Amino acid sequence: MPIRPLPPQPSHPIAAPPQPAPASGRHLAVASLPAALALALGACSAAGGATIEPATPCALVLTTAADWPTVQALSAAIAQRAGLPVTHLLPITPRMFALELDAAGAIACERATARLAADPTFARSVEPDRRRTLPPRPSASSAL
């Protein structure tokens, strides 16, 4: 998965702690370390406790209104309409596809789902993928 930059955070003025008199050589780096840590911790707390939701897959089952010549063409059309990159796309039938969008949280996934479902000439249905996988069968030796 590609690494995305963090969204811009609101800027808050942070008062820097008083700096000791400059030292020479190696002592300069060691002396400025506590000040740098204090400044970094202050910046984190000044963000107001805002949390950044990690990117989560948005798993959907899409039924298209028409056949698509290639999976790549459909992937590009989905990404354009949803406004999010498609990370996985698997055909189930000629018009039904399981897909994952790279959404930053549940709200982004819901909005992308609504954008895909808004065009009836493109999608007949867009539903969350609720499929579950079965656990592996136990081995014969575990039944003893």
Buried (B, 14 or more C-beta within 10 A) or exposed (E): EEEEEEEEEEEEEEEEEEEEEEEEEEEEEEBBEEBEEEBEEBEEEBEEEEEEEEBBBBBBBBBBEEEBEEBEEBBEBBBEBBEBBBBEBEEEEEBBBBBBBBBBEEEBBEBBBEBBBEEEEBBBBBEEBEEEEEEEEEEEEEEE
